[in-house]
Amino acid sequence: MKKLSVGQRKSLAEFFTNGAVAWLSAGIIAPFFTGRKIVDFFASVFWGLVFTTTFLGISLFFTKGVKS
């Protein structure tokens, strides 16, 4: 991780942050607008939260130790 420049680390962090936003949209917000069964709804919300937190965690990992 030390071989990446600050700009590269920030770019990777931004990429994974955008991925987290996409998973939040797809897994949490979209099921409200689709006619799904309650089990499918909760499964979608669960996986949306799992992937959102995973992508945010990866993003925070890349920015660890980077000063603004």
C-alpha angles and dihedrals in degrees: 000000000000091000092068119087122236091255092052092049091050091049092052090047091051091049092053092043089055088049089053090052090050092051090047090052095045098041104034110022103033096058089064089064099044127074102241135153116261092250092053090047093055092043090053092048091048095051091042090056093045094052093040093055091043093053092045090050091052090048091052090047091057093049095046108126095007113129118212 
